Amino acid sequence: MKTTKQKANGKSTLKTRTIATTQAKTLDEIWGKKYSKFGTTDPEEYFAKISGMTRMDLQKECIRVGLYPNDRRDIMIERLQKACKRDLALAATSGKLAQPVKANKAANKILQKNASGVI
């Protein structure tokens, strides 16, 4: 969808500019930045990042993300991966519009009766 805005430039003529607008679904898309807790919208990129971290770095990452740190490196990586997948899945589904429910003929007949005032 394109909209046209007119802006006065202080002279007798008007400057016209066209702004392309799209339907953004997440804050990252609206602001053009990555505000996710995990710093990316690609889980594989995040997994590669945490797989190279030391135990102390993983503990700091767990605290930063809001998870309880552990002494075992493999447990922290597993928890961070689960949290990342869950967070990104929620972000992906939050912007989707609900699909309309299609009623069958019998349901439409009942709805038509109630709409006309017949109970």
Phi, psi and omega in degrees: 000131179244139176238151179245128177244142176253137183230131178285136180251015178090354178249183183283347179262158178252141176266134180246132177228147181252132180244122176277124180245141176232168179268103180281147184251331183232166178297327177301318180289324181292311184270350178074021180230171179255098180261013178294152176301333187262357174077005180205160174254006178249112183298326180296324177296318179292320180298321178295324180294313184283337180292337179267003182276153174280172181298319180293321178295321177295322177296318177296320179295319177299315180295318181296321182281336180107021178254158178280122180289158182227163178281336182270126183297317183296324178292318180295319179297317179298316180295318179295321178295316178298316181296320179295313179300316181297315182295316181290326177293320177294320179294324181289325183271344184289335182268355182280140178277146179289140179283137179293147180273128179265123180270147177279180184298321181294319179293320178297322179297318179294318179295322178294322178297314181291329180289330181275359177096357178275127181252000000 
